[in-house]
Amino acid sequence: MKDKNSDVIFDQISKYLEFVKNSNNYSSHTYQAYKRDLSQFLGRPVDKPIYEKVNDNSYVFGKLNTPLSNEDENLIFELAKKASLKWGDLAPASQNRKVATLKSFTKWLYENDIINKDISLLLHLRKVPQRIPNYLSADECIQIARHLKVRVDQSPSTHEELSAVREWTLFTLLYGGGLRISEACSAEWKNCDLSRSILRVKGKGGKERVVPLPFKLSRIDLRAQHLVYPQLPVRKAFDIVRNWGSEIGLSRPIHPHALRHSYATHLLTSGADLRSIQELLGHTSIAATQKYTHLSLADLQNTMEKHHPIEKK
């Protein structure tokens, strides 16, 4: 699709992406996801410069608050409906994420007086069954920790020690601090205070939080300060964590977010309250934390037997 109308919409998408890129409320990952989604929505790449003149038409790009015509406004809605149909074969959660991009874009157009109707209200998300987060048992996490500690203590060379310490540090951040994989891979030593076992983290939307690290886990990291510790690519981190599962003989594959889930789950089952866990995880809304209120069937059974009045008689 490439005509005058799509060029006008292209211009507004470019401005919106520039807004997202320079806003403290969005991460670089969100920006890249929005760019992909809006390229699919428009049916053409949207990564060109904002003020590029796509054809020889005489209209001028660059005026943010220039209202779109009714024709352009209707075209945006029609494109949104077509994109939603095209994404219909995706998993509900994936489809909702893409539709949420369109809702955010059209809401921005409306709030900046570029369109007269709030099209975002006409775009609906699918109901997604809440999945119980995949997590490891406390024993499995301890098993990984012991395995990694042995590797650090028995490293025969500086090179192998660096690799072992890096993996131990990654485990400390994911399970000991509950960090997202992107946060763990971009963590810097200058933001870590080992004397107090705390780490300053820049999370989603550029928001900072202070994360306490378990004392026993953070002690071993002292030697890493004397080693080169480059930022770890996220894809490499996924491979490392997956290998931990096979190295200790787990029957199912694991991924970095499973350790974050395990962190939250184990804190909750040990008595931590939801608000505290929300702060530790860096969730903006308590609703995002409530998915961790799941307990294993055995936990529920034990709780019922311990506290139900009938069981006490």
Secondary structure, DSSP 8 states (H G I E B T S, - for coil): --SHHHHHHHHHHHHHHHHHHH-TTS-HHHHHHHHHHHHHHHTS---S-TT---SS-------TT----HHHHHHHHHHHHHHHHHGGGS-HHHHHHHHHHHHHHHHHHHHTTSSSS-GGGG---------------HHHHHHHHHHHHHHHHT--SHHHHHHHHHHHHHHIIIIIS---HHHHHT--GGGEETTTTEEEEE-GGG-EEEEE--HHHHGGGGGGGGS------HHHHHHHHHHHHHHTT-SS---HHHHHHHHHHHHHHTT--HHHHHHHHT-SSHHHHGGGG---HHHHHHHHHHH-GGGG-
